[in-house]
């Protein structure tokens, strides 16, 4: 599949239909292949790559980088218009929609999926249970969740050991990492060997996707999604995110810098 090098990142440039067919083959047919890694950069994360070289390097190691934010599609069209790109992105590949598709596949074919990270996906906080295998909780058909780490910036050896034991015991086909960027991408890169040795077919950085899927946070209406203003809807629903949204201004500056570059 084609990719577009946008802001130094090889972003996948394909239709949703074609990508879903690739995911299905990878999950159900190509059993001998290594664990497939999927990251979902948005404008905020693109800005972060300019401040965090380690994050940029981790993104580069993904098998697929999806244009999760509509801002990336708009930026690619502007850069194409000004002759800075050979082709624009055809469409946005929203991470939450990819997760929903993979979950449907898992349910249809009775494959196990594991969510690592996130908060309160079971409906009640489990306290200190993260320190052993009892932190593994079933939250849906073939879907399991573990909070994994109480503090992702201060990971304890006992937590790592418990998580490795959970993955070895569960043998999930899908692993969704919900630790937030840049931690979730770093986790996948650093744990690929663990995932591959336990026959994980696909590992995906999902951010807050399960907040929508499990109805913790309402998703924007279809019309708002279609016109690319889902970020604004979420900001209205979660006004505490305004500091993160300020990075959109930095993204706009970054785009114009690319356009004006000699």
N, C-alpha and C positions, 0 to 999 in steps of 0.2 A: 504493500500500500504506500501511496505517496506521502511525503512529509514536506512541510514548509519550515525553513529555518527562520524563526521569528524571535527577535530579541536574543539571538544566540541559542535558542532552544529548538530542537527538531519536533515541531508540533504535527501530529497526525492530521492529514488532510484527506478525509474520505467521508462518505455518507454514513449515516447511522445504520442503515440497512446492511451495508457492506461490512461495517465493523462488527455488528452483532453476529453476522455469519462467521466471521473470523473467530470471535469469542466462542461460538458454539463448537466449531471444529477443534479449537484448542482445548476446550473442556471435555469434549466427548470423544474425539477421534485421535488427536495427536498425543497419546498417552506417554510416549517416550520422550517428549520434549521437556526441557527444564521449566521451572516455575515461571509463568508469565507475570511480569510486573507492570502495573498501570498506575500512573500518576496523573493528577488533574489540575494543572496550573491555571490560575486565573490572574487578572491584572494585579491584584495585591501581591500574589506570589512572584510575579515577574519583577516587580519593584524590589521585593525582598532578595531576589537573586543578585541584584546589583550591590547589596549591602552585605550579603552572606555568601562568599565563594563556595563554602562547603555545601550549602543548600543547592547552589547552581550545579555543582559537580554531581550531587545525588540525583537531581532531576535528569541529568544527561544519561544516567545509567539505566533508566526505565526502558522497557521494551516499547511502551507506547505512552506518549504525552498527549493528553486530550485537552482541547480548548474548552475548559469548563466555563469560562466567563465570556459573555457576549462581547465584552470589550476587546478581547483578542481577535474576534472575527471582524469587528469594526476597524481595528488598527490594521489588520492585514489588508483590508480593502483600500484603506487610505494609502498604505505603503505601495500597494499594487498600482493605484491610480497615479502616484508620483514616480513610478518606475523603480521603486526600491525592492520590490518582490516580483518574482516571475509569475506567481499565482497567489490568489487570495484563498483563505480558508472557505470551504464550501458551506459549512454549517457548524454550529456549536454542538459539542458532544457533552451534554450535561452529565456530571458524575452520578447524580442521584438516579438518572434514567438508566445508566449502565448498571448500577447496583441492582435496581429493580429487575432488569432483564436477567442478570446472573442469578438472582434469587428465584425467579420463575423457572429457569433451567434446572437449578438445584432441586426445586420441589418436584418438577416433572420427572426427574431421573433419580430421585432419592439420594442426592448427594449432600454431604454435610457442609455447612458453612459456619465459620467462626468470626465473630466481631471482637476485635481487641481494642479496648479503650472506650471512650464515651462515658456517660454518667447516667445511672438510674434507668437503664434500659429494661430492667425487670419490673420496675414499679415500686421498689422499696430498696433503700440503701442497705448494702450488705456488711457495712462496717469493716472489720479486720479480716474478712474471709479471703482477701486477695493473697494471703500468705501461703495458701495451700490449694489443692485441686478443688476444694469445695467452692471456689470462686467461679467455676464453670457452671453457668445457668442456661437452661433451655428457654428461649424467648419466642419461639415459633416453630413451624414444621421444618425439621432439619436445620434449624438455625440456633446457634449457641452464642453466648456472650460471656466474656470475662473482662472485668475492669483492668486487670493485669497489674497496674501500678497505681499506688495511692498518690505518689508525687512523681510525675514523669521526669522531672529534673533531678530527682534524687532516687534513682532506681536501686533497690536493694538486691543483693545476690539471691536471697531467698525468693524474691518475686520472679527473677529471671528463671530460677530453677523450677518454680511452680508452673510458669508459663510454658517452658519447654516440655514439662511432663504432660501438661494439658494437650498440647499439640500432638505429642507422640501417642497419647491415649486416644484422642478423638480422630486423628487422621483426616482432617477436613480437606475437601477438594478446593474450597474457596476460603481465603482469609481476607477480611476487610479490616484495615487498620484505621482507627478513628482517634488518633492522638493529636491531630492538628498539625499544620505545617509549621516548621520544617521537621518536627519530630517523627511524624508518621513515615515520611519518605526515608529518613535516616534509619528508622527501625527496619523497614523492609530491606534496604540495601545491606544492613549489618546482619540480618537474620535469613538471608536467602538460602544459605547452606542448610540451616535448620528446616526451612520450609521444603526444600527439594528432597531432603532425606526422609521426609514424612509424606511425600507424594502430594503435596499441595500443588494444584494445577494453576491457580491464579491468585496473586496477591495484589490488592488494590488499596491505595490511600484514598480514604473516603471523607475525611473531614467530618462535617455535621450531617452527612446524608441520612444517617439513621434517625436523626432528630426529626426529619421530615417523614421518613418511611414509617416510623413508629408513632407518628402524630404528636411528638413532643413540641414541635414547632409547625404551625400551618404554612403550607407552601402557597406561593402567589397564585392567583387565578390564571387560567390558561392564556387569556388575552394579555395579561401583564407579562407572562413568560415569553409569549410570542414576540412582543415588541421590545424585549430586552431590558425590562425594568424590574426584573425580579429582585435585583440588589436593593432597589429603592423600597420595595414592599417589605423586604426583610429588615431594612433599616428602620422603617416605621414601626414594625412589630418589636424590634430589639434595638431601641435607641442607644443603648450602651455601646453598640458597635461603631459609633460615629468616628471614633479615632482611627479604626481600621479603614473606614471608607475614605478617609483623607488621603490614603495612598492612591486613590483613583486620580487625584490631581497630579501626583507624581508620575502616574502611568501616562497621563495625557502629555506631560512634559517630555517623558521618555519617547513617546511616539513622535512628537514633533522634532525631537532631536535626531531621530532616525531619518525623518523626511528631509531635514535640512543638512544632513551629513554630506560632506564633500568626498 
